[in-house]
Amino acid sequence: MTTPIELFFWPTPNGWKISVALEEMGLPYVIRPVNIGAGEQFAAGFLKISPNNRMPAIADPDGPNGEPISVFESGAILQYLGRKTGQFYPKDERARVTVDEWLFWQMAGVGPMFGQASHFRNYAPKLVDDPAKIEYAVTRYNNEVNRLIGVLNRRLSDRAFVADDYSIADMALYPWVKLAGIFGQDMSTFAHVTAWLDRVAARPGVQRGMAAGAELRRPPPSEEEVKRVAQSLFGQTAASTAEAASKQG
Ligand SMILES: N[C@@H](CCC(=O)N[C@@H](CS)C(=O)NCC(=O)O)C(=O)O
């Protein structure tokens, strides 16, 4: 029997990229929860495989030459799994470059910008005494999210998936873009993106991947909860993360 891949995971868009990929590729895996609200991303064992104190990460007991390997950063994990299985990551160089372009566009653009938009929409209002202090940031990141969805909408105007065939680039994009509506974007103005979201959502592997770790999900945090985790999650510095790591042991 194949030893399963360990998926270090918490149910967030970056985590779902990998549960979706593992499901789509039919790879056996076990979830190792990393409760980022409780500081588990600073545990020594986790930092050894994910030195940036972020999930997701994987540990594959059957890596290159049959030796174990660990991988952090969701884009690197998707490429690794694509190469390992030969699925959803074409071998043809021209097609692979296209997948890489859109995968890196997600990693460098959509992920960070949607992440900041979410921060200033969902968390920052609970942490500032005066909403005027974050108005500029809210507008800046909402506009950038809007611009990025516009880019995706144009890209999908004449193809079913972002790199033509369904690929790891769609897997990276889907969990974030799915949230655009609840980030306040009017998705009715992005018909091609909406149709793509439906196409991706209809895939059984995507449905299983998005349901992974459902028991770990929490209701939206209260103001007290946000204040409690604010320093450890949003105030991270080199010194504070070193201290958090020493406390977790
Ligand atoms: N670029 C990273 C981002 C991962 C990331 O931001 N993970 C967040 C949850 S969505 C996390 O683990 N946060 C823990 C922390 O902020 O300490 C990736 O794509 O893997």
The ligand as an ORCA input file, in Angstrom:
! r2SCAN-3c Opt
* xyz 0 1
  N       2.791     32.129     -0.563
  C       2.319     31.182      0.411
  C       1.252     31.829      1.262
  C       0.726     30.895      2.313
  C      -0.035     31.655      3.389
  O      -0.109     32.891      3.394
  N      -0.588     30.898      4.352
  C      -1.272     31.516      5.465
  C      -2.712     31.050      5.558
  S      -3.610     31.395      4.078
  C      -0.564     31.111      6.760
  O      -0.113     29.993      6.885
  N      -0.468     32.050      7.721
  C       0.196     31.819      8.954
  C       0.812     33.089      9.523
  O       0.476     34.176      9.026
  O       1.610     32.988     10.455
  C       1.759     29.950     -0.322
  O       1.105     30.162     -1.346
  O       2.007     28.818      0.113
*
